[in-house]
């Protein structure tokens, strides 16, 4: 009898779960990993939505272009401003319908399709036990002696792409000359961020292309104060991660509710210690102390999607030509 009741309980729970509406969210691999923000966001939203959140990991824009209007996605999260032009041109996204005035960013945000959920500055992170005088500019970076730097490939990495656009924006027609000067300091170029950062933390490189918020992880989790971001006088490339909803969603009310949730205090409070970035809809005074005390550049570089798209091919080619010499 007890066994029958147990089985009945399982059946009812399964039925209840099956009857819940499903919100399908496409996200990058890192986002849905056990150390990423996905699991915490899923748990928090499911408590309010009476729904089942299903994350699906993969390359976002190529997948969306392939699937077209038949995509199963209701929400796509983890885009960045250097790829939104291709995403927008699919015509698959609906307006986010949220108030951009609720955002706290180093720039004015006017996009009514893609909504930022976190941000940081692209930066070179260094180990102060190996570099006592960090560079204060790109020129000083190129003139460092015996430095071993790891960067990411702009053809396969969004952080690598951000770097070449940052350099192109600063140096213009002289960008290739700058890359030629920096090339001898580059130990290797990795496909993605994880491989590059792993080389840095294993001690094979003194500096790595990352974000100014990366040291917060070392301080908070490892109690390690030796990893720091070099702040450049000319300013830093502001990097925003975005969320959008699909026109074809068969759960439009849930999708709208999720977009509202993104700007909520609960969602935003999850960001710093799961995605190691600044929350997009929180004033700096509300950030965790470890984040509010991080070095902060005075100037933000930001390229809208049209300018970034126009510069991309040339910036990558100059980078490739210089490093292949």
Secondary structure, DSSP 8 states (H G I E B T S, - for coil): -HHHHHHHHHHHHHHHHHHSEEEEEEE-HHHHSTTSSHHHHHHHHHHHHSEEEEEEES-HHHHHHHHGGG---SEEEEEETTTHHHHHHTT-EE-----GGG---SS----SS-EEEEEEEEEEEEETTT-SS--SSHHHHHT-SS--EEEE-TTT-HHHHHHHHHHHHHHGGGHHHHHHHHHTTEEEEESSHHHHHHHHHTTS-SEEEEETTTHHHHHHHS----EEEE--TT-EEEEEEEEEEETT-S-HHHHHHHHHHHTSHHHHHHHHHHH-SEETTS-GGGS-HHHHTS---S-EE---HHHHHHHHHHHHHHHHHHHT-
